[in-house]
Amino acid sequence: MSAPILIRAPSIPWDGEVYLSIDNAQIFATFHGPEFENLGDLRNLAQEFCQSQVDVLGYTWGRSYSVELTSIVTPDHKQVVLTVGYPALDNETSHAARPLGAEVVLNLCLGSPALRNAVSELTRAIRDAADTGFHCQRASESIRGHFQTSNNDATAWRNMQRALRVKAETLKSLKEYGDRQRHGRWNFMPESARTSCLELAWLIVDRFAVLLDRGVDELPESEFPML
């Protein structure tokens, strides 16, 4: 076990010590400090902390390492086994809300670089807690590219908003964390903010996939209320 490492995450807020050890490619991080009100915040902070440690090794040796968080042991010794799914999205209700099946979306992706890139960004948004906002924003920007007919980005955004029935203010909400993460201004993203960002990004990609599947220029108001 290493000497304690002091870390701070003011936006939770959390200020405590972490003891770290690595054995046979397994990382063990023990957090000592204020109790987390949300287990998701602990998971995200642990993911960012452990990934930063192996990033330093990768930098030193010119290698690429990734960290997968597999379980958390709470102060009352309860083990929580983590999965690759994001709870707010990986459930029966959310699965049923997907407007198209996986096979249909796959075929659409093969013909649409914009959708293919957007779906890829959603995967990264789940996997990389530190940059969730950035990847959600990138997903919307990938879709924006489909509507780009000139060098005028503002026109492309307006075309996208009209076609998918999404307000400009709604799209801008993805920028709250996305812009800061994009420009290297680190700040911890609380679990509640991650959930809101991910759910919105999924809805936008849903609508774009339906637009492509139907081969229309604009989604009907009767089926798709303004987001």
ABEGO torsion letter per residue (X at the ends): XBBBBBBBBAAOBBBBBBBBBBBGGBBBBBBBEBBBABAAAAAAAAAAAAAAAAAAAAAAAGBBBBBBBABBBBAAGBBBBBBABBAAABBAAAAAABABBAAAAAAAAAABAAAAAAAAAAAAAAABAAAAAAAAAAAAAAAAAAABABABAAAAAAAAAAAAGBBAAAAAAAAAAAAAAAAGBBBBBBAAAAAAAAAAAAAAAAAAAAAAAAGBABBBAAABBBX
